[in-house]
Amino acid sequence: MGASPGTLVHVGEQKAETANITILDYSEAQFEEKQFTDAKDSFPFKDRPSVSWINLDGLHNVNLIEDLGQHFGIHSLVLEDCLDTTHRPKLDDYDSYLFVVLKMLYLNSDKSRIEDEQISLILGQNFVISLQEKAGDVFTSVRERIRAGKGRIRKAKADYLMYTLIDAVVDNYFVVVDELNEKIDQLDTEVIENPSPETLQNIYHLKRRVVEIRKSVSPLRDVISRLQKGDPELLDESTEIYFGDVFDHILQVIESIDADREILSGLIDLYLSSVSNRTNEVMKVLTIMATIFIPLTFIVGVYGMNFEYMPELKWHYAYPLVWLIMLIIAAFMLFFFRKRRWI
């Protein structure tokens, strides 16, 4: 706080021990892959006629990112946004490059939690720079397609590479949404069969996570919409149709997330109703028991007064007769309650 605009400070958790640069340089006829730890090693790839994908894992090395940005002509405000991992998805259009921020969602190793990571993409004339918080991402299939030369990616320009990266991130949203739906189904069954305070906590936790996911996904709709009408110098018209497909996928994801949020709200109401019904059932049983014992208590109370001239006190069969009367009354009341379907 208080620093001048463009001050490079890493905001967020350090998720990688070291910062590494991976470069995939390719054209239809050639392919080259290298790894560096020094930004200077990537400088020759700026002006190559081929397409260069420069991927940096680890945002804590501010000097490395600053050197990379200065050589590729990236504005300090863009680098500042790259280092701030709290940004919402957005698109900034500069004269010579496009800057895109989006969130990558994925399941951790044991699939118990859904995590997010900020991805920054910078599209130049012949290069794409991607900056990630740590190694490991959803771009494995993109790398394999580049290495194998499958599809049109090796034949296309850098704008198509950026599309494939964004498309890979969006496609993984469906995996996350499917996992959310599975968790919601489990909670739905649990709420109906065996609701507990832990169930309510799990519902609230999942609902908060759904809201966070929507905040990460929803702004991307405007980003993709703007990319469809982007700078013609950096985006070919042939690529616009692909961004249109991504836009449709984003809408599907947002609709699924909104549906999940509504279902979770309904589960909270269902949980409260279920707990209330269980309480009502308990109260009904206790009320029936108390109702049965009211006349029995009256009889016992009358004959517990022990007045001297109560005729039944000295009668030989008085005690068993009172028991018989009380059992008949209890049986009659049980029969009456069952006939009225109260129990």
C-alpha positions in Angstrom: 0.0 0.0 0.0 1.2 3.5 -0.9 3.6 2.2 -3.6 3.7 4.0 -7.0 1.8 2.4 -9.9 3.8 -0.3 -11.6 5.8 -1.3 -8.5 6.5 -5.0 -8.9 5.6 -6.9 -5.7 4.5 -10.5 -5.5 1.1 -10.6 -3.8 0.0 -14.1 -2.8 1.4 -17.4 -1.6 4.7 -18.7 -2.9 3.7 -22.0 -4.5 7.0 -23.0 -6.2 10.5 -23.4 -4.8 12.2 -22.1 -7.9 11.0 -20.1 -11.0 11.5 -21.9 -14.3 11.0 -20.9 -17.9 9.9 -23.5 -20.4 9.9 -22.5 -24.1 8.2 -24.4 -26.9 9.2 -22.8 -30.3 7.5 -24.3 -33.3 6.3 -23.9 -36.9 4.8 -26.4 -39.3 8.2 -27.7 -40.2 10.2 -27.5 -36.9 9.9 -27.8 -33.2 12.2 -26.9 -30.3 11.7 -27.2 -26.5 14.0 -25.7 -23.9 14.1 -25.0 -20.2 15.8 -22.1 -18.5 16.2 -20.4 -15.1 17.5 -17.1 -16.5 15.3 -14.7 -18.5 18.1 -13.8 -20.8 18.0 -17.2 -22.4 14.6 -16.5 -23.7 15.4 -13.2 -25.4 16.3 -14.7 -28.8 12.8 -16.1 -29.2 11.2 -12.6 -29.3 11.8 -11.9 -33.0 11.7 -15.4 -34.4 9.3 -15.9 -37.3 8.1 -19.1 -35.6 5.6 -19.2 -32.8 7.2 -19.2 -29.3 5.3 -20.3 -26.1 7.2 -19.0 -23.1 5.8 -20.4 -19.9 7.1 -19.3 -16.5 6.3 -21.3 -13.3 6.7 -19.4 -10.1 5.8 -15.7 -9.6 7.9 -15.1 -6.5 11.0 -14.3 -8.6 10.3 -10.6 -9.2 13.6 -9.9 -10.9 13.2 -12.7 -13.4 9.7 -11.4 -14.4 11.0 -7.8 -14.6 13.8 -8.8 -17.0 11.4 -10.8 -19.1 9.0 -7.9 -19.3 11.6 -5.3 -20.2 13.0 -7.3 -23.1 9.6 -8.2 -24.5 8.3 -4.6 -24.1 5.6 -5.4 -21.5 4.3 -2.5 -19.5 5.1 -2.4 -15.8 1.4 -2.2 -14.9 0.9 -5.5 -16.7 3.7 -7.1 -14.8 2.3 -5.7 -11.6 -1.0 -7.4 -12.4 0.8 -10.7 -13.2 2.4 -10.7 -9.8 -0.9 -9.9 -8.0 -2.7 -13.3 -7.7 -5.9 -11.7 -6.4 -7.0 -10.3 -9.7 -10.3 -11.2 -11.3 -10.3 -12.4 -15.0 -9.8 -9.5 -17.4 -8.5 -8.4 -20.8 -6.3 -5.4 -21.5 -5.6 -4.4 -25.1 -2.3 -2.7 -25.7 -0.9 -1.6 -29.0 1.4 -4.5 -29.6 0.0 -7.2 -27.4 -3.0 -8.5 -25.5 -3.0 -9.2 -21.8 -5.4 -11.8 -20.3 -5.9 -12.9 -16.7 -7.9 -16.0 -15.9 -8.3 -18.5 -13.1 -7.3 -22.2 -13.5 -9.4 -24.5 -11.4 -8.4 -28.1 -10.7 -8.8 -30.9 -8.2 -6.0 -31.6 -5.9 -4.3 -35.0 -5.7 -6.8 -36.6 -3.4 -9.8 -34.9 -5.0 -11.0 -33.7 -1.7 -10.7 -30.0 -2.5 -11.0 -27.7 -5.4 -8.1 -25.2 -5.8 -7.6 -22.2 -8.0 -4.5 -20.6 -9.6 -4.1 -17.4 -11.5 -2.9 -17.6 -15.1 -1.6 -14.6 -17.0 -1.4 -14.7 -20.8 0.4 -12.1 -23.0 -0.2 -12.5 -26.7 2.4 -10.8 -29.0 2.8 -11.0 -32.7 4.7 -14.3 -32.7 4.8 -15.3 -29.1 2.6 -16.1 -26.1 3.9 -15.6 -22.5 2.1 -17.5 -19.8 2.8 -16.9 -16.1 1.7 -19.4 -13.5 2.0 -19.6 -9.7 3.5 -23.1 -9.8 4.4 -26.0 -12.0 1.6 -28.3 -13.0 -1.4 -27.2 -15.0 -4.1 -28.3 -17.5 -1.9 -27.6 -20.5 -0.4 -31.1 -20.9 -2.7 -31.9 -23.9 -1.6 -28.7 -25.6 2.1 -29.5 -25.2 1.5 -33.0 -26.5 -0.3 -31.7 -29.6 2.6 -29.3 -30.3 5.2 -31.9 -29.9 3.4 -34.4 -32.0 2.3 -31.8 -34.6 -1.4 -32.9 -34.3 -4.2 -30.8 -35.5 -3.7 -27.3 -36.9 -1.8 -25.8 -33.9 1.6 -26.1 -35.6 0.2 -24.5 -38.8 -1.5 -21.6 -37.0 -0.2 -18.4 -35.5 0.2 -17.3 -31.9 -3.4 -16.2 -31.5 -4.5 -19.8 -32.0 -2.0 -21.0 -29.3 -3.6 -18.5 -26.9 -7.0 -19.9 -27.8 -5.9 -23.5 -27.1 -4.6 -22.4 -23.7 -7.8 -20.7 -22.7 -9.8 -23.6 -24.1 -7.9 -26.0 -22.0 -8.6 -24.0 -18.9 -12.3 -23.7 -19.7 -12.6 -27.4 -20.6 -11.2 -28.3 -17.1 -14.0 -26.2 -15.6 -16.3 -29.0 -16.7 -14.3 -31.5 -14.7 -14.6 -29.3 -11.6 -18.3 -28.8 -12.1 -18.8 -32.6 -12.4 -17.0 -33.1 -9.1 -19.2 -30.4 -7.6 -22.3 -32.2 -8.8 -21.0 -35.5 -7.4 -20.5 -33.9 -3.9 -23.9 -32.3 -4.1 -25.5 -35.7 -4.9 -23.8 -37.1 -1.8 -25.0 -34.3 0.4 -28.5 -34.7 -1.0 -28.6 -38.3 0.0 -27.1 -37.5 3.4 -29.6 -34.8 4.1 -32.5 -37.2 3.4 -31.2 -40.3 5.1 -29.0 -39.1 8.0 -28.8 -35.3 8.5 -26.3 -34.0 11.1 -24.7 -30.7 12.0 -21.7 -31.8 10.0 -23.9 -32.1 6.9 -25.0 -28.5 7.3 -21.4 -27.4 7.7 -20.5 -29.3 4.5 -23.3 -27.6 2.6 -22.3 -24.1 3.7 -18.7 -24.9 2.9 -19.5 -26.1 -0.6 -21.9 -23.2 -1.2 -19.1 -20.7 -0.4 -16.8 -22.6 -2.7 -19.4 -22.4 -5.5 -19.7 -18.7 -5.0 -15.9 -18.4 -5.2 -15.8 -20.5 -8.4 -18.5 -18.3 -10.0 -16.4 -15.2 -9.2 -13.5 -16.8 -11.0 -15.5 -18.0 -14.0 -18.2 -15.4 -14.6 -15.9 -12.4 -15.6 -14.3 -14.7 -18.2 -17.5 -14.4 -20.3 -16.8 -10.8 -21.0 -13.1 -11.5 -21.7 -14.0 -14.1 -24.4 -16.6 -11.8 -25.8 -14.0 -9.1 -26.3 -11.5 -11.5 -27.8 -14.1 -12.3 -30.5 -13.9 -8.6 -31.5 -10.2 -8.2 -30.7 -7.4 -6.4 -32.4 -7.2 -7.7 -36.1 -3.4 -7.3 -36.1 -3.1 -9.9 -33.4 -6.2 -12.1 -33.9 -7.1 -13.6 -37.3 -10.7 -13.7 -38.3 -10.4 -17.5 -38.6 -9.7 -17.7 -34.8 -12.9 -15.8 -33.9 -15.1 -18.8 -34.5 -13.0 -20.8 -32.0 -13.4 -18.1 -29.3 -17.1 -18.3 -30.0 -17.0 -22.0 -29.1 -15.2 -21.1 -25.9 -17.8 -18.5 -25.1 -20.6 -21.2 -25.4 -18.6 -23.4 -23.0 -18.3 -20.6 -20.5 -22.0 -20.0 -20.6 -22.6 -23.7 -20.0 -20.3 -23.7 -17.0 -21.9 -20.6 -15.5 -25.4 -22.1 -15.9 -24.2 -25.3 -14.2 -22.7 -23.3 -11.3 -25.8 -21.2 -10.9 -27.9 -24.4 -10.9 -25.6 -25.9 -8.2 -25.9 -22.8 -6.1 -29.7 -23.0 -6.2 -29.6 -26.8 -5.4 -27.3 -26.1 -2.4 -29.7 -23.4 -1.2 -32.5 -25.9 -1.5 -30.5 -28.5 0.4 -30.2 -26.0 3.3 -34.0 -25.6 3.4 -34.4 -29.4 3.1 -31.9 -30.0 6.0 -33.8 -27.6 8.2 -37.1 -29.2 7.3 -35.7 -32.6 7.9 -34.4 -31.7 11.3 -37.7 -30.0 12.1 -39.6 -33.1 11.0 -37.5 -35.3 13.2 -38.1 -33.0 16.1 -41.8 -33.1 15.4 -41.7 -36.9 15.4 -40.0 -37.0 18.7 -42.4 -34.5 20.2 -45.4 -36.5 18.8 -44.2 -39.7 20.5 -43.6 -37.8 23.8 -47.0 -36.2 23.5 -48.8 -39.5 22.9 -47.0 -41.1 25.8 -47.9 -38.2 28.1 -51.6 -38.3 26.8 -51.8 -42.0 27.6 -50.5 -41.5 31.1 -52.7 -38.5 32.0 -55.8 -40.6 32.9 -53.6 -43.2 34.5 -52.0 -40.5 36.6 -55.4 -39.3 37.5 -56.5 -42.7 38.8 -53.3 -43.2 40.7 -53.7 -39.7 42.2 -57.2 -40.3 43.4 -56.4 -43.6 45.1 -53.2 -42.2 46.5 -55.1 -39.8 48.8 -55.6 -42.5 51.4 -58.7 -41.1 53.0 -60.1 -43.2 55.8 -63.5 -43.8 54.3 -62.6 -44.6 50.7 -64.6 -47.9 50.2 -62.2 -49.4 47.6 -59.1 -49.2 49.9 -60.2 -52.2 51.9 -61.7 -54.2 49.1 -59.8 -57.5 48.4 -59.9 -57.1 44.6 -59.4 -53.3 44.4 -55.7 -53.3 43.5 -55.9 -55.7 40.5 -59.1 -54.0 39.4 -57.4 -50.7 39.2 -54.6 -52.2 37.2 -57.1 -53.8 34.8 -58.9 -50.5 34.4 -55.6 -48.6 33.7 -54.5 -51.2 31.1 -57.9 -51.1 29.4 -57.7 -47.3 29.2 -54.1 -47.4 27.8 -55.1 -50.0 25.2 -58.2 -48.1 24.2 -56.1 -44.9 23.7 -53.5 -46.7 21.6 -56.3 -48.2 19.5 -57.9 -44.8 19.1 -54.5 -43.1 18.1 -53.8 -45.8 15.5 -57.3 -45.5 14.1 -56.8 -41.8 13.7 -53.4 -42.5 12.2 -51.6 -40.4 14.7 -49.1 -43.1 15.3 
